[in-house]
Amino acid sequence: MVVRNTDILSRILQPAELPQEMARRVLQWQFTQDDRLRLEELLDRNNANTLAPEEQHELQTYMVLGDMLNILHFQARLSLGAADPPVQNR
């Protein structure tokens, strides 16, 4: 079984409630415009199968950090009482 960094981070943060000020600050964390442009470039090149090995590693790093940022944002929204409602199956 492969354990991802984001799986571990999610378990660590699961029971925690962030102070409201910290939760608001966490929600402000995001990739810079330059990082978003670089990520878009890497994704386009990945789709075209033209990434160099070091670029594949860079893309993987962006993906892991994006997953971690999503987990932190979710935890912050939970702490503020504004988490997305669960999806209901129909």
C-alpha positions, -999 to +999 in steps of 0.1 A: +000+000+000+013+034-010+009+061+016+009+096+003+021+127+022-014+142+018-030+111+034-008+115+065-014+153+066-051+147+064-050+123+094-028+147+114-052+176+109-084+156+112-091+163+149-077+198+150-096+230+151-077+260+140-082+294+158-104+316+136-076+341+129-053+313+118-080+297+097-086+330+079-049+333+072-046+298+059-074+305+034-053+333+020-025+309+011-023+302-026+001+297-054+015+329-069+005+339-104+039+329-116+035+294-100+000+290-116+015+299-150+043+275-146+020+247-135-002+253-165+029+251-187+040+219-171+005+204-174+004+213-211+038+198-217+028+167-197-002+162-219+020+165-249+045+140-234+074+164-237+084+169-201+120+164-191+126+142-160+133+172-138+101+188-150+082+157-142+096+160-106+086+197-106+051+189-117+048+162-091+059+187-064+033+211-075+006+184-074+016+173-039+017+209-026-016+216-042-032+186-025-017+197+008-030+233+003-065+219-004-064+199+028-053+229+048-080+251+032-106+224+040-095+223+076-096+261+078-132+261+064-142+235+089-127+255+117-147+285+105-179+265+102-180+270+064-170+236+050-186+224+018-215+202+026-211+165+018-222+153-016-254+133-013-259+103-035-292+101-054 
